[in-house]
Amino acid sequence: MAERDSRTVRDLRRANRARVLQRLYFDGPSSRQELGPATGLSSGSISNVVAELAAEGLLEEAGVVDSDGGRPRTLLRVAPGSGLLIGVDIGETRIRVELFDLALTELARTERLLAQHGYDVDRIVGHVRSGVADVLRDAGADPHRLLGVGVGVPGIIERHAPDGALGDVGSVVHGQTIDWSAVPFERLLRDCVQIPPEVPFFIDNGAKTLGQAEMWFGGGRGAGSSAVALIGSGVGACVNRGDLLDEDRSSVALEWGHITVQLRGRRCRCGSIGCLEAYAGAEAMRERWHEAGGPLPADADDETALAALLAAAYPGPGGEPDPLAVSLLDETAACLGAALGDLINLFLPERILLGGWAGLLIGPHLLPDIRRYAQEYALRHAAARTTIELGRLGPDAVTVGAATLPLSAFLARGGSRPSSGPRPGLPAPGSRTAADTVRNTKRPRATADARE
């Protein structure tokens, strides 16, 4: 109660603005009369908040609807042009950078292909730097309109450096499979990427950004709980709980690719043995197909190799399936099914979605077998409550999910812009290079309307 009472009028106004913006963003255009019951705010507070947001250019009219015997009602929506967002997907085979408006309509994009194992930190930072500059230039966009840059990366994200002597370096990435150890990635981006100093970076696990995109706009929407698997050259997953507007909703990234599916199995690139990623990741499938004598050039990349493997196993009408390819893919489906059974038993999700470029490529062929194996390995009651489907947002979902990171923060702030000036504890842009460097906010529950 003391914490509630300590909240200021400014806090309540911001919470009320957030309620209105979030409701309009996720539920679509609504009238002032509909916003009251939907948000729990009084008509006076709705009028004040709407007037304030409209004056700032965050809301705009979206048409008129007839009412029952009364005056027509004006619909309101969040103005798509009122801000810009950048999403960055640092994937296993390429870096994709996209610029979006507030409705997540793509305005510009660029890609940087990565050589196999090309995860040199300086190179990655340089690619992000040039990619951000390219999309802003191509769209003719003012960087001061940016609300933030979201970045999805492989690995475990630590929000602050554990060593106080280093100061607040922001998000630190531990990516064992890409040989990143305590990389102060947020600081490196802040030092190098040429955007205004007040524009924040949001760094998170790529599987988690994929999960947020599917929860907001794809196959996870409406589910009380879901698990989203990202299958690319590597493998990851996230688990989501709670509805979009649930203040207690949570999302957690899992190093799912490194659970053991084979005792004394294949060596994984993380250094362990028998990991799921050593069987179901596209890189591992390429290596296994090559080892089995598949007709594949040794220097073929993961995408080319996986396409060739699927073509050999499913040659189409008149073709003869390659038994080695069929056997390899069946083992992949069995490993994925067993690992999904673990997710079902541990987290009891209503839905499981398979995504990532490789997941969407193998899914149409392997999904029936994956479901069958998951049923065999999971508890019957838990498995009966879970559906397993493909993600709906395509291979760009990580980039879209990355853009939702700054968008989510913007909505939670009630539409306020990032504060000006460098972020506390971070050096000014340009003060160091990558080579010089070594080494979910819950919204407060609003309990009363703010009266202006």
C-alpha positions in Angstrom: 0.0 0.0 0.0 2.9 2.4 0.8 4.3 1.8 -2.7 0.9 2.6 -4.2 0.5 5.7 -2.2 4.0 6.9 -3.2 3.0 7.2 -6.8 2.7 10.7 -8.1 0.1 12.3 -10.4 2.7 12.2 -13.1 3.0 8.4 -12.6 -0.7 8.0 -12.9 -1.0 10.1 -16.0 1.7 8.1 -17.7 0.0 4.8 -16.7 -3.3 6.1 -18.1 -1.6 7.2 -21.3 -0.1 3.7 -21.5 -3.5 2.0 -21.0 -5.0 4.0 -23.9 -2.1 3.6 -26.3 -1.8 -0.2 -25.6 -5.5 -0.8 -26.0 -5.6 1.1 -29.3 -2.5 -0.5 -30.6 -3.4 -4.1 -29.9 -7.2 -3.9 -30.3 -7.4 -1.5 -33.3 -9.4 1.7 -33.8 -11.9 2.5 -31.0 -14.1 5.4 -30.0 -13.7 7.4 -26.8 -16.8 5.7 -25.5 -15.4 2.2 -26.1 -12.0 3.1 -24.5 -13.6 3.8 -21.1 -14.8 0.3 -20.4 -11.8 -1.2 -22.1 -9.3 0.6 -20.0 -11.2 1.1 -16.8 -10.8 4.9 -16.9 -13.4 7.5 -16.4 -14.8 9.4 -19.4 -13.1 12.6 -18.1 -9.7 10.8 -17.9 -10.3 9.4 -21.4 -11.0 12.8 -22.8 -7.9 14.3 -21.2 -5.6 11.5 -22.3 -6.9 11.4 -25.8 -6.6 15.2 -26.2 -3.1 15.1 -24.9 -2.0 12.2 -27.1 -3.7 13.8 -30.2 -2.0 17.1 -29.5 1.4 15.3 -29.5 0.5 13.6 -32.8 0.4 10.1 -31.4 -3.3 9.6 -32.1 -5.3 10.2 -35.3 -8.8 9.8 -36.5 -9.6 6.5 -38.3 -13.1 7.0 -39.5 -16.6 7.4 -38.1 -19.1 4.7 -37.1 -22.9 5.1 -36.4 -24.1 4.7 -32.9 -27.4 3.4 -31.7 -29.7 6.4 -32.0 -26.9 8.9 -31.0 -24.3 10.9 -32.7 -21.8 9.1 -34.9 -18.6 8.1 -33.0 -15.2 9.0 -34.2 -12.7 6.2 -34.2 -9.1 6.7 -33.0 -5.9 4.9 -33.7 -2.2 5.1 -32.9 -0.7 7.3 -35.7 1.7 5.0 -37.7 3.9 8.0 -38.7 4.4 9.3 -35.2 7.7 7.4 -34.7 10.3 5.1 -36.3 11.7 1.8 -35.1 14.7 -0.3 -36.2 14.9 -4.1 -35.8 18.1 -6.0 -36.3 18.4 -9.7 -36.6 21.9 -11.0 -36.0 21.4 -14.5 -37.4 23.6 -17.4 -38.1 23.9 -16.7 -41.9 23.2 -13.0 -42.3 22.4 -9.7 -40.5 19.1 -8.2 -41.4 18.3 -4.6 -40.6 14.8 -3.1 -41.1 13.2 0.3 -40.5 9.5 0.4 -39.5 6.9 2.9 -38.8 4.9 2.6 -35.6 2.5 0.2 -37.2 5.5 -2.0 -38.0 5.1 -1.4 -41.7 8.5 -1.9 -43.4 10.0 1.3 -44.8 13.4 0.0 -45.7 15.7 -3.0 -45.3 19.2 -4.3 -45.9 21.1 -7.5 -45.4 24.7 -8.4 -44.8 25.7 -12.0 -45.6 28.0 -13.7 -43.1 30.6 -16.2 -44.0 30.4 -19.5 -42.1 31.4 -18.8 -38.5 31.9 -15.1 -39.3 31.2 -13.8 -35.8 34.1 -11.4 -35.3 32.7 -8.8 -33.0 34.2 -5.9 -34.9 32.7 -7.2 -38.1 29.2 -7.6 -36.6 29.3 -4.1 -35.1 30.4 -2.7 -38.4 27.6 -4.4 -40.3 25.0 -3.1 -37.8 26.5 0.4 -38.2 26.3 0.5 -42.0 22.9 -1.3 -42.0 21.3 1.3 -39.8 22.8 4.1 -41.9 21.6 2.4 -45.1 17.9 2.0 -44.0 17.7 5.6 -42.6 19.2 6.9 -45.9 17.1 4.8 -48.2 13.8 5.8 -46.4 14.9 9.5 -46.2 14.2 9.2 -42.5 15.1 11.6 -39.7 17.1 9.7 -37.1 15.7 12.0 -34.4 12.3 10.3 -34.9 13.7 7.0 -33.8 12.1 5.5 -30.7 14.8 2.9 -30.4 16.9 0.1 -32.0 16.0 -3.5 -31.1 18.6 -6.2 -31.7 18.1 -10.0 -31.6 21.3 -12.0 -31.0 22.2 -15.6 -30.2 23.1 -16.4 -26.6 22.4 -15.4 -23.1 21.9 -11.7 -22.3 23.1 -10.1 -19.1 21.6 -6.7 -18.5 24.6 -5.1 -16.7 28.2 -6.1 -16.4 29.0 -7.9 -13.1 32.2 -6.0 -12.6 31.4 -2.6 -11.2 34.8 -1.3 -12.2 33.7 -1.5 -15.8 30.7 0.8 -15.1 27.3 0.3 -16.6 28.0 -1.2 -20.0 24.4 -2.1 -20.7 23.5 -5.5 -22.2 26.4 -8.0 -22.3 26.1 -11.1 -24.5 27.4 -14.6 -23.6 27.2 -16.6 -26.9 29.2 -19.8 -26.4 28.3 -21.2 -29.8 29.6 -18.1 -31.6 32.6 -17.6 -29.3 31.3 -14.5 -27.6 32.3 -14.3 -23.9 30.9 -11.3 -22.0 30.8 -9.1 -25.0 29.6 -5.6 -24.0 27.5 -5.4 -27.1 25.3 -2.5 -26.2 28.3 -0.3 -25.5 30.0 -1.3 -28.7 26.9 -0.4 -30.7 26.4 2.9 -28.8 30.0 3.8 -29.5 29.8 3.0 -33.2 26.3 3.3 -34.6 25.5 6.9 -35.7 22.2 7.8 -34.2 21.2 10.5 -31.7 22.5 9.8 -28.2 19.0 9.7 -26.7 17.9 6.8 -28.9 18.1 3.6 -26.8 19.3 0.2 -27.8 17.4 -2.9 -26.7 19.4 -6.2 -26.9 17.7 -9.5 -26.4 17.9 -13.2 -27.4 16.8 -13.8 -31.0 14.4 -16.6 -30.0 12.8 -14.3 -27.5 12.2 -11.6 -30.1 10.8 -14.2 -32.4 8.4 -15.3 -29.6 7.3 -11.7 -29.0 6.6 -11.2 -32.7 4.5 -14.4 -32.8 2.7 -13.4 -29.6 1.9 -9.9 -30.9 1.0 -10.6 -34.5 1.2 -14.3 -35.3 0.3 -17.8 -34.2 0.8 -17.1 -30.4 -1.8 -14.3 -30.2 -4.6 -15.1 -27.8 -2.8 -18.0 -26.1 -2.4 -17.8 -22.3 0.9 -19.6 -22.6 3.1 -20.6 -25.6 6.5 -21.8 -26.5 8.2 -20.6 -29.7 11.1 -22.6 -31.2 13.7 -20.9 -33.5 15.4 -23.3 -35.8 18.1 -21.9 -37.9 21.7 -22.9 -38.2 21.4 -23.2 -34.4 18.4 -23.9 -32.2 16.7 -21.8 -29.4 13.3 -21.3 -27.8 11.3 -19.0 -25.6 8.3 -19.5 -23.3 5.6 -16.8 -23.0 2.9 -16.5 -20.3 0.1 -14.1 -20.1 -2.0 -12.1 -22.6 -0.7 -9.1 -24.5 -2.3 -6.6 -22.0 -1.7 -8.7 -18.9 0.5 -6.8 -16.5 2.0 -10.0 -15.2 2.9 -11.5 -18.6 6.4 -12.8 -18.9 8.7 -14.1 -21.5 12.0 -16.1 -21.0 14.6 -17.2 -23.5 15.7 -20.8 -23.2 19.0 -22.4 -24.3 16.8 -25.2 -25.6 19.2 -26.2 -28.3 21.6 -27.5 -25.7 19.4 -30.0 -23.9 20.6 -33.5 -24.3 18.7 -35.7 -26.7 21.3 -38.4 -27.3 23.5 -39.9 -24.5 27.1 -40.1 -25.8 25.8 -38.5 -29.0 27.4 -36.1 -31.5 29.6 -33.3 -30.4 27.8 -30.0 -30.4 29.5 -26.7 -31.4 29.0 -25.6 -27.8 31.5 -28.3 -26.7 29.0 -30.7 -25.1 27.7 -33.9 -26.6 24.3 -35.1 -27.6 22.7 -31.6 -27.8 19.5 -31.0 -29.7 21.3 -28.5 -31.8 23.8 -31.2 -32.9 20.9 -33.0 -34.7 18.2 -30.4 -35.5 20.2 -27.2 -36.3 20.7 -26.6 -40.1 24.5 -26.5 -39.6 24.4 -30.0 -38.0 22.0 -31.3 -40.7 24.5 -30.1 -43.4 27.4 -31.8 -41.6 25.4 -35.1 -41.1 24.3 -35.1 -44.7 27.8 -34.6 -45.9 29.2 -37.3 -43.6 26.5 -39.7 -44.9 27.8 -39.2 -48.4 25.0 -36.9 -49.6 25.6 -35.3 -53.0 26.7 -31.9 -51.6 29.7 -29.7 -52.2 31.8 -29.5 -49.0 31.6 -25.7 -49.1 27.8 -25.5 -49.5 26.2 -23.1 -46.9 23.5 -24.2 -44.5 20.6 -22.9 -46.6 21.8 -24.6 -49.8 22.6 -27.8 -48.0 19.2 -28.0 -46.3 17.3 -27.4 -49.5 19.3 -30.2 -51.2 18.7 -32.6 -48.3 14.9 -31.9 -48.5 14.9 -32.3 -52.3 16.7 -35.7 -51.9 14.2 -36.9 -49.3 11.1 -35.5 -51.1 11.9 -35.5 -54.8 8.3 -35.0 -56.0 6.2 -37.0 -58.5 8.2 -39.7 -60.2 11.3 -39.3 -58.1 12.8 -41.9 -55.8 13.4 -40.7 -52.2 17.0 -41.0 -51.0 16.9 -43.5 -48.0 19.8 -41.8 -46.3 18.1 -38.4 -46.5 14.8 -39.9 -45.3 16.6 -41.6 -42.4 18.5 -38.4 -41.4 15.3 -36.3 -41.4 13.4 -38.9 -39.4 16.1 -38.8 -36.7 15.9 -35.0 -36.8 12.1 -35.2 -36.3 12.5 -37.7 -33.4 15.0 -35.4 -31.7 12.8 -32.3 -32.1 9.8 -34.3 -30.9 11.6 -35.5 -27.8 12.8 -32.0 -27.0 9.3 -30.6 -27.5 8.0 -33.3 -25.2 10.4 -31.8 -22.6 9.0 -28.3 -23.2 5.4 -29.7 -22.8 6.2 -31.5 -19.6 8.1 -28.6 -18.1 6.0 -25.6 -19.1 2.5 -26.9 -20.1 2.1 -24.5 -23.1 -1.2 -24.2 -24.9 0.7 -23.7 -28.2 4.1 -24.5 -29.6 5.2 -22.7 -32.8 8.1 -23.7 -34.9 9.8 -20.8 -36.6 13.2 -19.7 -37.9 14.2 -20.0 -41.6 15.2 -23.7 -41.2 12.1 -24.5 -39.1 9.8 -23.1 -41.7 11.7 -25.0 -44.4 11.5 -28.5 -42.8 8.2 -27.9 -41.0 5.8 -28.7 -43.9 7.5 -32.0 -44.4 8.3 -33.1 -40.8 5.5 -31.5 -38.7 3.3 -34.7 -38.6 6.3 -36.8 -37.4 7.4 -34.1 -34.9 3.9 -34.1 -33.4 3.8 -37.9 -33.2 7.2 -38.1 -31.5 6.2 -35.2 -29.1 3.1 -37.2 -28.1 5.3 -40.3 -27.4 7.7 -38.4 -25.2 5.3 -36.0 -23.3 2.8 -36.9 -20.6 -0.5 -37.7 -22.2 -2.6 -35.1 -20.3 -0.1 -32.3 -21.0 0.4 -33.3 -24.6 -3.4 -33.4 -25.2 -3.6 -29.7 -24.2 -0.9 -28.5 -26.5 -1.0 -27.8 -30.2 2.1 -27.8 -32.4 2.1 -25.6 -35.5 4.4 -23.5 -37.7 5.0 -19.9 -37.0 3.0 -17.5 -39.2 5.3 -14.6 -39.7 7.9 -16.1 -41.9 11.7 -15.8 -41.8 11.6 -12.1 -41.0 9.9 -12.6 -37.6 13.1 -12.1 -35.6 13.6 -8.6 -37.1 9.9 -7.7 -36.5 10.3 -9.0 -32.9 13.4 -7.0 -32.4 11.5 -3.8 -33.4 8.8 -4.6 -30.9 11.4 -4.2 -28.1 11.6 -0.4 -28.4 7.9 -0.3 -29.3 6.9 -2.1 -26.1 9.0 0.3 -24.0 7.4 3.3 -25.9 3.9 2.0 -25.2 4.7 1.3 -21.6 6.0 4.9 -21.2 2.7 6.2 -22.4 4.2 7.4 -25.6 6.9 9.6 -24.1 10.0 10.0 -26.2 13.4 8.7 -25.0 15.1 11.3 -22.8 17.8 13.4 -24.3 21.5 13.0 -23.6 23.7 9.9 -23.4 22.5 7.0 -21.4 23.8 7.0 -17.8 27.1 5.3 -17.4 27.7 5.0 -21.2 30.4 7.0 -23.0 29.6 9.5 -25.7 29.3 8.1 -29.3 32.6 7.8 -31.0 34.7 7.7 -27.8 36.0 4.2 -28.4 36.1 1.4 -31.0 35.1 -2.2 -30.7 38.8 -3.2 -30.7 39.4 -0.9 -27.7 36.9 -2.8 -25.5 37.8 -6.0 -23.8 35.8 -8.3 -22.5 11.4 -7.3 -18.7 10.3 -4.3 -17.1 7.0 -4.8 -15.4 4.6 -1.9 -15.7 3.1 -0.7 -12.4 -0.5 -1.4 -11.9 -2.6 1.7 -12.2 -5.2 1.8 -9.4 -6.7 5.2 -9.9 -7.3 7.7 -12.7 -5.1 10.7 -13.0 -7.2 13.9 -12.9 -5.7 16.8 -14.7 
